[in-house]
């Protein structure tokens, strides 16, 4: 099952929590911008709180840039272990 959440998923947190319980694995899309990470990293905490396996999927990235390297480093630190 795939659940495609709205961009402002934080505003609909309660509605999203229930389907999370049905998932075996969650993919959390993120980008390399500060705003993208500011949104996605707290959701990784929600996944960990509910004991869900999850990983980030980075999109719209520019490889070879400092911003990409920093975003990747932070995503690996905060993401799946």
mmCIF file of the N, C-alpha and C atoms, coordinates in Angstrom:
data_MODEL
# 
_entry.id   MODEL 
# 
loop_
_atom_site.group_PDB 
_atom_site.id 
_atom_site.type_symbol 
_atom_site.label_atom_id 
_atom_site.label_alt_id 
_atom_site.label_comp_id 
_atom_site.label_asym_id 
_atom_site.label_entity_id 
_atom_site.label_seq_id 
_atom_site.pdbx_PDB_ins_code 
_atom_site.Cartn_x 
_atom_site.Cartn_y 
_atom_site.Cartn_z 
_atom_site.occupancy 
_atom_site.B_iso_or_equiv 
_atom_site.pdbx_formal_charge 
_atom_site.auth_seq_id 
_atom_site.auth_comp_id 
_atom_site.auth_asym_id 
_atom_site.auth_atom_id 
_atom_site.pdbx_PDB_model_num 
ATOM 1   N N  . UNK A 1 1  ? 0.845  -1.164 0.000  1.00 0.00 ? 1  UNK A N  1 
ATOM 2   C CA . UNK A 1 1  ? 0.000  0.000  0.000  1.00 0.00 ? 1  UNK A CA 1 
ATOM 3   C C  . UNK A 1 1  ? 0.900  1.239  0.000  1.00 0.00 ? 1  UNK A C  1 
ATOM 4   N N  . UNK A 1 2  ? 0.524  2.216  -0.786 1.00 0.00 ? 2  UNK A N  1 
ATOM 5   C CA . UNK A 1 2  ? 1.241  3.486  -0.844 1.00 0.00 ? 2  UNK A CA 1 
ATOM 6   C C  . UNK A 1 2  ? 0.314  4.582  -0.345 1.00 0.00 ? 2  UNK A C  1 
ATOM 7   N N  . UNK A 1 3  ? 0.802  5.386  0.592  1.00 0.00 ? 3  UNK A N  1 
ATOM 8   C CA . UNK A 1 3  ? 0.040  6.527  1.091  1.00 0.00 ? 3  UNK A CA 1 
ATOM 9   C C  . UNK A 1 3  ? 0.813  7.775  0.700  1.00 0.00 ? 3  UNK A C  1 
ATOM 10  N N  . UNK A 1 4  ? 0.232  8.566  -0.160 1.00 0.00 ? 4  UNK A N  1 
ATOM 11  C CA . UNK A 1 4  ? 0.868  9.805  -0.602 1.00 0.00 ? 4  UNK A CA 1 
ATOM 12  C C  . UNK A 1 4  ? 0.282  10.941 0.222  1.00 0.00 ? 4  UNK A C  1 
ATOM 13  N N  . UNK A 1 5  ? 1.084  11.496 1.104  1.00 0.00 ? 5  UNK A N  1 
ATOM 14  C CA . UNK A 1 5  ? 0.592  12.536 2.008  1.00 0.00 ? 5  UNK A CA 1 
ATOM 15  C C  . UNK A 1 5  ? 0.719  13.915 1.373  1.00 0.00 ? 5  UNK A C  1 
ATOM 16  N N  . UNK A 1 6  ? -0.050 14.873 1.843  1.00 0.00 ? 6  UNK A N  1 
ATOM 17  C CA . UNK A 1 6  ? 0.058  16.236 1.318  1.00 0.00 ? 6  UNK A CA 1 
ATOM 18  C C  . UNK A 1 6  ? 1.368  16.889 1.752  1.00 0.00 ? 6  UNK A C  1 
ATOM 19  N N  . UNK A 1 7  ? 1.740  17.951 1.054  1.00 0.00 ? 7  UNK A N  1 
ATOM 20  C CA . UNK A 1 7  ? 2.970  18.671 1.404  1.00 0.00 ? 7  UNK A CA 1 
ATOM 21  C C  . UNK A 1 7  ? 2.952  19.150 2.844  1.00 0.00 ? 7  UNK A C  1 
ATOM 22  N N  . UNK A 1 8  ? 1.837  19.642 3.299  1.00 0.00 ? 8  UNK A N  1 
ATOM 23  C CA . UNK A 1 8  ? 1.724  20.166 4.664  1.00 0.00 ? 8  UNK A CA 1 
ATOM 24  C C  . UNK A 1 8  ? 1.221  19.074 5.604  1.00 0.00 ? 8  UNK A C  1 
ATOM 25  N N  . UNK A 1 9  ? 1.886  17.927 5.565  1.00 0.00 ? 9  UNK A N  1 
ATOM 26  C CA . UNK A 1 9  ? 1.433  16.770 6.337  1.00 0.00 ? 9  UNK A CA 1 
ATOM 27  C C  . UNK A 1 9  ? 1.393  17.069 7.838  1.00 0.00 ? 9  UNK A C  1 
ATOM 28  N N  . UNK A 1 10 ? 2.221  17.987 8.310  1.00 0.00 ? 10 UNK A N  1 
ATOM 29  C CA . UNK A 1 10 ? 2.217  18.325 9.733  1.00 0.00 ? 10 UNK A CA 1 
ATOM 30  C C  . UNK A 1 10 ? 0.857  18.833 10.180 1.00 0.00 ? 10 UNK A C  1 
ATOM 31  N N  . UNK A 1 11 ? 0.151  19.500 9.289  1.00 0.00 ? 11 UNK A N  1 
ATOM 32  C CA . UNK A 1 11 ? -1.169 20.040 9.623  1.00 0.00 ? 11 UNK A CA 1 
ATOM 33  C C  . UNK A 1 11 ? -2.221 18.943 9.714  1.00 0.00 ? 11 UNK A C  1 
ATOM 34  N N  . UNK A 1 12 ? -1.889 17.753 9.222  1.00 0.00 ? 12 UNK A N  1 
ATOM 35  C CA . UNK A 1 12 ? -2.837 16.633 9.204  1.00 0.00 ? 12 UNK A CA 1 
ATOM 36  C C  . UNK A 1 12 ? -2.276 15.434 9.968  1.00 0.00 ? 12 UNK A C  1 
ATOM 37  N N  . UNK A 1 13 ? -1.492 15.708 10.982 1.00 0.00 ? 13 UNK A N  1 
ATOM 38  C CA . UNK A 1 13 ? -0.778 14.640 11.686 1.00 0.00 ? 13 UNK A CA 1 
ATOM 39  C C  . UNK A 1 13 ? -1.699 13.524 12.174 1.00 0.00 ? 13 UNK A C  1 
ATOM 40  N N  . UNK A 1 14 ? -2.784 13.866 12.830 1.00 0.00 ? 14 UNK A N  1 
ATOM 41  C CA . UNK A 1 14 ? -3.673 12.842 13.380 1.00 0.00 ? 14 UNK A CA 1 
ATOM 42  C C  . UNK A 1 14 ? -4.233 11.932 12.296 1.00 0.00 ? 14 UNK A C  1 
ATOM 43  N N  . UNK A 1 15 ? -4.543 12.494 11.135 1.00 0.00 ? 15 UNK A N  1 
ATOM 44  C CA . UNK A 1 15 ? -5.089 11.699 10.033 1.00 0.00 ? 15 UNK A CA 1 
ATOM 45  C C  . UNK A 1 15 ? -4.037 10.770 9.434  1.00 0.00 ? 15 UNK A C  1 
ATOM 46  N N  . UNK A 1 16 ? -2.775 11.119 9.558  1.00 0.00 ? 16 UNK A N  1 
ATOM 47  C CA . UNK A 1 16 ? -1.704 10.320 8.972  1.00 0.00 ? 16 UNK A CA 1 
ATOM 48  C C  . UNK A 1 16 ? -1.242 9.216  9.926  1.00 0.00 ? 16 UNK A C  1 
ATOM 49  N N  . UNK A 1 17 ? -1.364 9.415  11.207 1.00 0.00 ? 17 UNK A N  1 
ATOM 50  C CA . UNK A 1 17 ? -0.882 8.443  12.192 1.00 0.00 ? 17 UNK A CA 1 
ATOM 51  C C  . UNK A 1 17 ? -1.563 7.087  12.030 1.00 0.00 ? 17 UNK A C  1 
ATOM 52  N N  . UNK A 1 18 ? -2.856 7.051  11.802 1.00 0.00 ? 18 UNK A N  1 
ATOM 53  C CA . UNK A 1 18 ? -3.568 5.777  11.684 1.00 0.00 ? 18 UNK A CA 1 
ATOM 54  C C  . UNK A 1 18 ? -3.040 4.917  10.533 1.00 0.00 ? 18 UNK A C  1 
ATOM 55  N N  . UNK A 1 19 ? -2.911 5.438  9.320  1.00 0.00 ? 19 UNK A N  1 
ATOM 56  C CA . UNK A 1 19 ? -2.368 4.596  8.244  1.00 0.00 ? 19 UNK A CA 1 
ATOM 57  C C  . UNK A 1 19 ? -0.924 4.158  8.484  1.00 0.00 ? 19 UNK A C  1 
ATOM 58  N N  . UNK A 1 20 ? -0.160 4.942  9.239  1.00 0.00 ? 20 UNK A N  1 
ATOM 59  C CA . UNK A 1 20 ? 1.211  4.545  9.545  1.00 0.00 ? 20 UNK A CA 1 
ATOM 60  C C  . UNK A 1 20 ? 1.211  3.196  10.254 1.00 0.00 ? 20 UNK A C  1 
ATOM 61  N N  . UNK A 1 21 ? 0.216  2.973  11.089 1.00 0.00 ? 21 UNK A N  1 
ATOM 62  C CA . UNK A 1 21 ? 0.112  1.702  11.797 1.00 0.00 ? 21 UNK A CA 1 
ATOM 63  C C  . UNK A 1 21 ? -0.034 0.509  10.878 1.00 0.00 ? 21 UNK A C  1 
ATOM 64  N N  . UNK A 1 22 ? -0.526 0.718  9.669  1.00 0.00 ? 22 UNK A N  1 
ATOM 65  C CA . UNK A 1 22 ? -0.715 -0.360 8.701  1.00 0.00 ? 22 UNK A CA 1 
ATOM 66  C C  . UNK A 1 22 ? 0.544  -0.658 7.891  1.00 0.00 ? 22 UNK A C  1 
ATOM 67  N N  . UNK A 1 23 ? 1.487  0.244  7.910  1.00 0.00 ? 23 UNK A N  1 
ATOM 68  C CA . UNK A 1 23 ? 2.666  0.132  7.048  1.00 0.00 ? 23 UNK A CA 1 
ATOM 69  C C  . UNK A 1 23 ? 3.721  -0.797 7.638  1.00 0.00 ? 23 UNK A C  1 
ATOM 70  N N  . UNK A 1 24 ? 4.401  -1.524 6.755  1.00 0.00 ? 24 UNK A N  1 
ATOM 71  C CA . UNK A 1 24 ? 5.558  -2.321 7.150  1.00 0.00 ? 24 UNK A CA 1 
ATOM 72  C C  . UNK A 1 24 ? 6.834  -1.491 7.059  1.00 0.00 ? 24 UNK A C  1 
ATOM 73  N N  . UNK A 1 25 ? 6.845  -0.558 6.110  1.00 0.00 ? 25 UNK A N  1 
ATOM 74  C CA . UNK A 1 25 ? 8.031  0.258  5.871  1.00 0.00 ? 25 UNK A CA 1 
ATOM 75  C C  . UNK A 1 25 ? 7.586  1.599  5.318  1.00 0.00 ? 25 UNK A C  1 
ATOM 76  N N  . UNK A 1 26 ? 8.194  2.671  5.795  1.00 0.00 ? 26 UNK A N  1 
ATOM 77  C CA . UNK A 1 26 ? 7.827  4.018  5.352  1.00 0.00 ? 26 UNK A CA 1 
ATOM 78  C C  . UNK A 1 26 ? 8.991  4.659  4.604  1.00 0.00 ? 26 UNK A C  1 
ATOM 79  N N  . UNK A 1 27 ? 8.686  5.298  3.479  1.00 0.00 ? 27 UNK A N  1 
ATOM 80  C CA . UNK A 1 27 ? 9.649  6.112  2.749  1.00 0.00 ? 27 UNK A CA 1 
ATOM 81  C C  . UNK A 1 27 ? 9.258  7.567  2.945  1.00 0.00 ? 27 UNK A C  1 
ATOM 82  N N  . UNK A 1 28 ? 10.179 8.356  3.442  1.00 0.00 ? 28 UNK A N  1 
ATOM 83  C CA . UNK A 1 28 ? 9.913  9.766  3.709  1.00 0.00 ? 28 UNK A CA 1 
ATOM 84  C C  . UNK A 1 28 ? 10.658 10.620 2.688  1.00 0.00 ? 28 UNK A C  1 
ATOM 85  N N  . UNK A 1 29 ? 9.939  11.251 1.766  1.00 0.00 ? 29 UNK A N  1 
ATOM 86  C CA . UNK A 1 29 ? 10.618 12.082 0.772  1.00 0.00 ? 29 UNK A CA 1 
ATOM 87  C C  . UNK A 1 29 ? 11.172 13.350 1.408  1.00 0.00 ? 29 UNK A C  1 
ATOM 88  N N  . UNK A 1 30 ? 12.335 13.743 0.929  1.00 0.00 ? 30 UNK A N  1 
ATOM 89  C CA . UNK A 1 30 ? 12.954 14.977 1.385  1.00 0.00 ? 30 UNK A CA 1 
ATOM 90  C C  . UNK A 1 30 ? 13.845 15.517 0.280  1.00 0.00 ? 30 UNK A C  1 
ATOM 91  N N  . UNK A 1 31 ? 14.242 16.728 0.432  1.00 0.00 ? 31 UNK A N  1 
ATOM 92  C CA . UNK A 1 31 ? 15.151 17.350 -0.526 1.00 0.00 ? 31 UNK A CA 1 
ATOM 93  C C  . UNK A 1 31 ? 16.388 17.830 0.191  1.00 0.00 ? 31 UNK A C  1 
ATOM 94  N N  . UNK A 1 32 ? 17.155 18.669 -0.495 1.00 0.00 ? 32 UNK A N  1 
ATOM 95  C CA . UNK A 1 32 ? 18.397 19.125 0.112  1.00 0.00 ? 32 UNK A CA 1 
ATOM 96  C C  . UNK A 1 32 ? 18.274 20.497 0.756  1.00 0.00 ? 32 UNK A C  1 
ATOM 97  N N  . UNK A 1 33 ? 17.100 21.093 0.677  1.00 0.00 ? 33 UNK A N  1 
ATOM 98  C CA . UNK A 1 33 ? 16.926 22.415 1.278  1.00 0.00 ? 33 UNK A CA 1 
ATOM 99  C C  . UNK A 1 33 ? 16.689 22.305 2.785  1.00 0.00 ? 33 UNK A C  1 
ATOM 100 N N  . UNK A 1 34 ? 16.968 23.380 3.474  1.00 0.00 ? 34 UNK A N  1 
ATOM 101 C CA . UNK A 1 34 ? 16.728 23.425 4.913  1.00 0.00 ? 34 UNK A CA 1 
ATOM 102 C C  . UNK A 1 34 ? 15.253 23.179 5.216  1.00 0.00 ? 34 UNK A C  1 
ATOM 103 N N  . UNK A 1 35 ? 14.356 23.793 4.440  1.00 0.00 ? 35 UNK A N  1 
ATOM 104 C CA . UNK A 1 35 ? 12.916 23.628 4.675  1.00 0.00 ? 35 UNK A CA 1 
ATOM 105 C C  . UNK A 1 35 ? 12.483 22.177 4.504  1.00 0.00 ? 35 UNK A C  1 
ATOM 106 N N  . UNK A 1 36 ? 13.017 21.496 3.513  1.00 0.00 ? 36 UNK A N  1 
ATOM 107 C CA . UNK A 1 36 ? 12.668 20.085 3.298  1.00 0.00 ? 36 UNK A CA 1 
ATOM 108 C C  . UNK A 1 36 ? 13.108 19.243 4.484  1.00 0.00 ? 36 UNK A C  1 
ATOM 109 N N  . UNK A 1 37 ? 14.314 19.472 4.945  1.00 0.00 ? 37 UNK A N  1 
ATOM 110 C CA . UNK A 1 37 ? 14.810 18.695 6.088  1.00 0.00 ? 37 UNK A CA 1 
ATOM 111 C C  . UNK A 1 37 ? 14.073 19.058 7.363  1.00 0.00 ? 37 UNK A C  1 
ATOM 112 N N  . UNK A 1 38 ? 13.740 20.329 7.520  1.00 0.00 ? 38 UNK A N  1 
ATOM 113 C CA . UNK A 1 38 ? 13.008 20.776 8.713  1.00 0.00 ? 38 UNK A CA 1 
ATOM 114 C C  . UNK A 1 38 ? 11.658 20.077 8.806  1.00 0.00 ? 38 UNK A C  1 
ATOM 115 N N  . UNK A 1 39 ? 11.086 19.730 7.687  1.00 0.00 ? 39 UNK A N  1 
ATOM 116 C CA . UNK A 1 39 ? 9.804  19.034 7.660  1.00 0.00 ? 39 UNK A CA 1 
ATOM 117 C C  . UNK A 1 39 ? 9.968  17.528 7.840  1.00 0.00 ? 39 UNK A C  1 
ATOM 118 N N  . UNK A 1 40 ? 10.943 16.937 7.170  1.00 0.00 ? 40 UNK A N  1 
ATOM 119 C CA . UNK A 1 40 ? 11.036 15.473 7.138  1.00 0.00 ? 40 UNK A CA 1 
ATOM 120 C C  . UNK A 1 40 ? 11.693 14.858 8.372  1.00 0.00 ? 40 UNK A C  1 
ATOM 121 N N  . UNK A 1 41 ? 12.658 15.521 8.960  1.00 0.00 ? 41 UNK A N  1 
ATOM 122 C CA . UNK A 1 41 ? 13.364 14.934 10.102 1.00 0.00 ? 41 UNK A CA 1 
ATOM 123 C C  . UNK A 1 41 ? 12.440 14.699 11.297 1.00 0.00 ? 41 UNK A C  1 
ATOM 124 N N  . UNK A 1 42 ? 11.552 15.629 11.651 1.00 0.00 ? 42 UNK A N  1 
ATOM 125 C CA . UNK A 1 42 ? 10.618 15.322 12.741 1.00 0.00 ? 42 UNK A CA 1 
ATOM 126 C C  . UNK A 1 42 ? 9.723  14.111 12.436 1.00 0.00 ? 42 UNK A C  1 
ATOM 127 N N  . UNK A 1 43 ? 9.380  13.924 11.163 1.00 0.00 ? 43 UNK A N  1 
ATOM 128 C CA . UNK A 1 43 ? 8.559  12.760 10.815 1.00 0.00 ? 43 UNK A CA 1 
ATOM 129 C C  . UNK A 1 43 ? 9.321  11.460 11.007 1.00 0.00 ? 43 UNK A C  1 
ATOM 130 N N  . UNK A 1 44 ? 10.637 11.489 10.821 1.00 0.00 ? 44 UNK A N  1 
ATOM 131 C CA . UNK A 1 44 ? 11.426 10.293 11.104 1.00 0.00 ? 44 UNK A CA 1 
ATOM 132 C C  . UNK A 1 44 ? 11.329 9.983  12.594 1.00 0.00 ? 44 UNK A C  1 
ATOM 133 N N  . UNK A 1 45 ? 11.307 11.004 13.429 1.00 0.00 ? 45 UNK A N  1 
ATOM 134 C CA . UNK A 1 45 ? 11.120 10.794 14.861 1.00 0.00 ? 45 UNK A CA 1 
ATOM 135 C C  . UNK A 1 45 ? 9.781  10.153 15.174 1.00 0.00 ? 45 UNK A C  1 
ATOM 136 N N  . UNK A 1 46 ? 8.741  10.551 14.437 1.00 0.00 ? 46 UNK A N  1 
ATOM 137 C CA . UNK A 1 46 ? 7.415  9.939  14.609 1.00 0.00 ? 46 UNK A CA 1 
ATOM 138 C C  . UNK A 1 46 ? 7.483  8.459  14.242 1.00 0.00 ? 46 UNK A C  1 
ATOM 139 N N  . UNK A 1 47 ? 8.179  8.140  13.145 1.00 0.00 ? 47 UNK A N  1 
ATOM 140 C CA . UNK A 1 47 ? 8.303  6.733  12.726 1.00 0.00 ? 47 UNK A CA 1 
ATOM 141 C C  . UNK A 1 47 ? 9.011  5.920  13.805 1.00 0.00 ? 47 UNK A C  1 
ATOM 142 N N  . UNK A 1 48 ? 10.079 6.477  14.350 1.00 0.00 ? 48 UNK A N  1 
ATOM 143 C CA . UNK A 1 48 ? 10.817 5.772  15.401 1.00 0.00 ? 48 UNK A CA 1 
ATOM 144 C C  . UNK A 1 48 ? 9.948  5.604  16.641 1.00 0.00 ? 48 UNK A C  1 
ATOM 145 N N  . UNK A 1 49 ? 9.174  6.635  16.982 1.00 0.00 ? 49 UNK A N  1 
ATOM 146 C CA . UNK A 1 49 ? 8.288  6.576  18.147 1.00 0.00 ? 49 UNK A CA 1 
ATOM 147 C C  . UNK A 1 49 ? 7.293  5.423  18.018 1.00 0.00 ? 49 UNK A C  1 
ATOM 148 N N  . UNK A 1 50 ? 6.774  5.218  16.818 1.00 0.00 ? 50 UNK A N  1 
ATOM 149 C CA . UNK A 1 50 ? 5.801  4.152  16.585 1.00 0.00 ? 50 UNK A CA 1 
ATOM 150 C C  . UNK A 1 50 ? 6.462  2.830  16.186 1.00 0.00 ? 50 UNK A C  1 
ATOM 151 N N  . UNK A 1 51 ? 7.785  2.769  16.243 1.00 0.00 ? 51 UNK A N  1 
ATOM 152 C CA . UNK A 1 51 ? 8.499  1.529  15.955 1.00 0.00 ? 51 UNK A CA 1 
ATOM 153 C C  . UNK A 1 51 ? 8.464  1.113  14.495 1.00 0.00 ? 51 UNK A C  1 
ATOM 154 N N  . UNK A 1 52 ? 8.351  2.063  13.597 1.00 0.00 ? 52 UNK A N  1 
ATOM 155 C CA . UNK A 1 52 ? 8.258  1.765  12.169 1.00 0.00 ? 52 UNK A CA 1 
ATOM 156 C C  . UNK A 1 52 ? 9.622  1.852  11.502 1.00 0.00 ? 52 UNK A C  1 
ATOM 157 N N  . UNK A 1 53 ? 9.895  0.883  10.639 1.00 0.00 ? 53 UNK A N  1 
ATOM 158 C CA . UNK A 1 53 ? 11.076 0.959  9.783  1.00 0.00 ? 53 UNK A CA 1 
ATOM 159 C C  . UNK A 1 53 ? 10.823 2.061  8.772  1.00 0.00 ? 53 UNK A C  1 
ATOM 160 N N  . UNK A 1 54 ? 11.803 2.921  8.561  1.00 0.00 ? 54 UNK A N  1 
ATOM 161 C CA . UNK A 1 54 ? 11.628 4.035  7.632  1.00 0.00 ? 54 UNK A CA 1 
ATOM 162 C C  . UNK A 1 54 ? 12.977 4.465  7.080  1.00 0.00 ? 54 UNK A C  1 
ATOM 163 N N  . UNK A 1 55 ? 12.929 5.119  5.934  1.00 0.00 ? 55 UNK A N  1 
ATOM 164 C CA . UNK A 1 55 ? 14.138 5.670  5.314  1.00 0.00 ? 55 UNK A CA 1 
ATOM 165 C C  . UNK A 1 55 ? 13.763 6.928  4.548  1.00 0.00 ? 55 UNK A C  1 
ATOM 166 N N  . UNK A 1 56 ? 14.728 7.815  4.401  1.00 0.00 ? 56 UNK A N  1 
ATOM 167 C CA . UNK A 1 56 ? 14.525 9.010  3.591  1.00 0.00 ? 56 UNK A CA 1 
ATOM 168 C C  . UNK A 1 56 ? 14.746 8.678  2.120  1.00 0.00 ? 56 UNK A C  1 
ATOM 169 N N  . UNK A 1 57 ? 14.015 9.350  1.259  1.00 0.00 ? 57 UNK A N  1 
ATOM 170 C CA . UNK A 1 57 ? 14.241 9.316  -0.185 1.00 0.00 ? 57 UNK A CA 1 
ATOM 171 C C  . UNK A 1 57 ? 14.498 10.757 -0.594 1.00 0.00 ? 57 UNK A C  1 
ATOM 172 N N  . UNK A 1 58 ? 15.711 11.030 -1.045 1.00 0.00 ? 58 UNK A N  1 
ATOM 173 C CA . UNK A 1 58 ? 16.044 12.403 -1.436 1.00 0.00 ? 58 UNK A CA 1 
ATOM 174 C C  . UNK A 1 58 ? 15.688 12.617 -2.902 1.00 0.00 ? 58 UNK A C  1 
ATOM 175 N N  . UNK A 1 59 ? 14.998 13.725 -3.167 1.00 0.00 ? 59 UNK A N  1 
ATOM 176 C CA . UNK A 1 59 ? 14.638 14.058 -4.541 1.00 0.00 ? 59 UNK A CA 1 
ATOM 177 C C  . UNK A 1 59 ? 15.041 15.496 -4.843 1.00 0.00 ? 59 UNK A C  1 
ATOM 178 N N  . UNK A 1 60 ? 15.025 15.828 -6.117 1.00 0.00 ? 60 UNK A N  1 
ATOM 179 C CA . UNK A 1 60 ? 15.401 17.176 -6.574 1.00 0.00 ? 60 UNK A CA 1 
ATOM 180 C C  . UNK A 1 60 ? 16.750 17.619 -6.008 1.00 0.00 ? 60 UNK A C  1 
ATOM 181 N N  . UNK A 1 61 ? 17.733 16.751 -6.113 1.00 0.00 ? 61 UNK A N  1 
ATOM 182 C CA . UNK A 1 61 ? 19.051 17.063 -5.565 1.00 0.00 ? 61 UNK A CA 1 
ATOM 183 C C  . UNK A 1 61 ? 20.034 17.432 -6.675 1.00 0.00 ? 61 UNK A C  1 
ATOM 184 N N  . UNK A 1 62 ? 21.048 18.151 -6.304 1.00 0.00 ? 62 UNK A N  1 
ATOM 185 C CA . UNK A 1 62 ? 22.149 18.490 -7.209 1.00 0.00 ? 62 UNK A CA 1 
ATOM 186 C C  . UNK A 1 62 ? 23.401 17.856 -6.623 1.00 0.00 ? 62 UNK A C  1 
ATOM 187 N N  . UNK A 1 63 ? 23.742 16.689 -7.152 1.00 0.00 ? 63 UNK A N  1 
ATOM 188 C CA . UNK A 1 63 ? 24.920 15.971 -6.650 1.00 0.00 ? 63 UNK A CA 1 
ATOM 189 C C  . UNK A 1 63 ? 26.165 16.829 -6.799 1.00 0.00 ? 63 UNK A C  1 
ATOM 190 N N  . UNK A 1 64 ? 27.095 16.624 -5.926 1.00 0.00 ? 64 UNK A N  1 
ATOM 191 C CA . UNK A 1 64 ? 28.356 17.342 -6.002 1.00 0.00 ? 64 UNK A CA 1 
ATOM 192 C C  . UNK A 1 64 ? 28.337 18.713 -5.345 1.00 0.00 ? 64 UNK A C  1 
ATOM 193 N N  . UNK A 1 65 ? 27.206 19.101 -4.782 1.00 0.00 ? 65 UNK A N  1 
ATOM 194 C CA . UNK A 1 65 ? 27.137 20.399 -4.115 1.00 0.00 ? 65 UNK A CA 1 
ATOM 195 C C  . UNK A 1 65 ? 27.311 20.221 -2.611 1.00 0.00 ? 65 UNK A C  1 
ATOM 196 N N  . UNK A 1 66 ? 27.717 21.280 -1.959 1.00 0.00 ? 66 UNK A N  1 
ATOM 197 C CA . UNK A 1 66 ? 27.859 21.253 -0.502 1.00 0.00 ? 66 UNK A CA 1 
ATOM 198 C C  . UNK A 1 66 ? 26.495 21.015 0.145  1.00 0.00 ? 66 UNK A C  1 
ATOM 199 N N  . UNK A 1 67 ? 25.452 21.632 -0.390 1.00 0.00 ? 67 UNK A N  1 
ATOM 200 C CA . UNK A 1 67 ? 24.107 21.463 0.174  1.00 0.00 ? 67 UNK A CA 1 
ATOM 201 C C  . UNK A 1 67 ? 23.679 20.000 0.114  1.00 0.00 ? 67 UNK A C  1 
ATOM 202 N N  . UNK A 1 68 ? 23.963 19.318 -0.996 1.00 0.00 ? 68 UNK A N  1 
ATOM 203 C CA . UNK A 1 68 ? 23.611 17.898 -1.109 1.00 0.00 ? 68 UNK A CA 1 
ATOM 204 C C  . UNK A 1 68 ? 24.398 17.077 -0.098 1.00 0.00 ? 68 UNK A C  1 
ATOM 205 N N  . UNK A 1 69 ? 25.692 17.340 -0.010 1.00 0.00 ? 69 UNK A N  1 
ATOM 206 C CA . UNK A 1 69 ? 26.524 16.589 0.932  1.00 0.00 ? 69 UNK A CA 1 
ATOM 207 C C  . UNK A 1 69 ? 26.030 16.769 2.363  1.00 0.00 ? 69 UNK A C  1 
ATOM 208 N N  . UNK A 1 70 ? 25.713 18.004 2.738  1.00 0.00 ? 70 UNK A N  1 
ATOM 209 C CA . UNK A 1 70 ? 25.219 18.268 4.090  1.00 0.00 ? 70 UNK A CA 1 
ATOM 210 C C  . UNK A 1 70 ? 23.872 17.601 4.338  1.00 0.00 ? 70 UNK A C  1 
ATOM 211 N N  . UNK A 1 71 ? 22.974 17.674 3.356  1.00 0.00 ? 71 UNK A N  1 
ATOM 212 C CA . UNK A 1 71 ? 21.653 17.059 3.500  1.00 0.00 ? 71 UNK A CA 1 
ATOM 213 C C  . UNK A 1 71 ? 21.775 15.545 3.614  1.00 0.00 ? 71 UNK A C  1 
ATOM 214 N N  . UNK A 1 72 ? 22.626 14.953 2.807  1.00 0.00 ? 72 UNK A N  1 
ATOM 215 C CA . UNK A 1 72 ? 22.824 13.499 2.849  1.00 0.00 ? 72 UNK A CA 1 
ATOM 216 C C  . UNK A 1 72 ? 23.392 13.074 4.200  1.00 0.00 ? 72 UNK A C  1 
ATOM 217 N N  . UNK A 1 73 ? 24.375 13.818 4.675  1.00 0.00 ? 73 UNK A N  1 
ATOM 218 C CA . UNK A 1 73 ? 24.997 13.507 5.968  1.00 0.00 ? 73 UNK A CA 1 
ATOM 219 C C  . UNK A 1 73 ? 23.966 13.558 7.099  1.00 0.00 ? 73 UNK A C  1 
ATOM 220 N N  . UNK A 1 74 ? 23.151 14.601 7.118  1.00 0.00 ? 74 UNK A N  1 
ATOM 221 C CA . UNK A 1 74 ? 22.134 14.738 8.160  1.00 0.00 ? 74 UNK A CA 1 
ATOM 222 C C  . UNK A 1 74 ? 21.061 13.661 8.024  1.00 0.00 ? 74 UNK A C  1 
ATOM 223 N N  . UNK A 1 75 ? 20.658 13.355 6.795  1.00 0.00 ? 75 UNK A N  1 
ATOM 224 C CA . UNK A 1 75 ? 19.644 12.325 6.575  1.00 0.00 ? 75 UNK A CA 1 
ATOM 225 C C  . UNK A 1 75 ? 20.145 10.964 7.038  1.00 0.00 ? 75 UNK A C  1 
ATOM 226 N N  . UNK A 1 76 ? 21.400 10.659 6.767  1.00 0.00 ? 76 UNK A N  1 
ATOM 227 C CA . UNK A 1 76 ? 21.960 9.389  7.225  1.00 0.00 ? 76 UNK A CA 1 
ATOM 228 C C  . UNK A 1 76 ? 22.042 9.340  8.745  1.00 0.00 ? 76 UNK A C  1 
ATOM 229 N N  . UNK A 1 77 ? 22.364 10.474 9.356  1.00 0.00 ? 77 UNK A N  1 
ATOM 230 C CA . UNK A 1 77 ? 22.449 10.537 10.819 1.00 0.00 ? 77 UNK A CA 1 
ATOM 231 C C  . UNK A 1 77 ? 21.082 10.331 11.461 1.00 0.00 ? 77 UNK A C  1 
ATOM 232 N N  . UNK A 1 78 ? 20.060 10.980 10.916 1.00 0.00 ? 78 UNK A N  1 
ATOM 233 C CA . UNK A 1 78 ? 18.723 10.946 11.506 1.00 0.00 ? 78 UNK A CA 1 
ATOM 234 C C  . UNK A 1 78 ? 17.879 9.773  11.024 1.00 0.00 ? 78 UNK A C  1 
ATOM 235 N N  . UNK A 1 79 ? 18.262 9.191  9.919  1.00 0.00 ? 79 UNK A N  1 
ATOM 236 C CA . UNK A 1 79 ? 17.433 8.167  9.278  1.00 0.00 ? 79 UNK A CA 1 
ATOM 237 C C  . UNK A 1 79 ? 17.646 6.773  9.801  1.00 0.00 ? 79 UNK A C  1 
ATOM 238 N N  . UNK A 1 80 ? 17.330 5.834  8.934  1.00 0.00 ? 80 UNK A N  1 
ATOM 239 C CA . UNK A 1 80 ? 17.370 4.409  9.258  1.00 0.00 ? 80 UNK A CA 1 
ATOM 240 C C  . UNK A 1 80 ? 18.752 4.002  9.750  1.00 0.00 ? 80 UNK A C  1 
ATOM 241 N N  . UNK A 1 81 ? 18.752 3.176  10.757 1.00 0.00 ? 81 UNK A N  1 
ATOM 242 C CA . UNK A 1 81 ? 20.021 2.677  11.306 1.00 0.00 ? 81 UNK A CA 1 
ATOM 243 C C  . UNK A 1 81 ? 20.087 1.182  11.158 1.00 0.00 ? 81 UNK A C  1 
# 
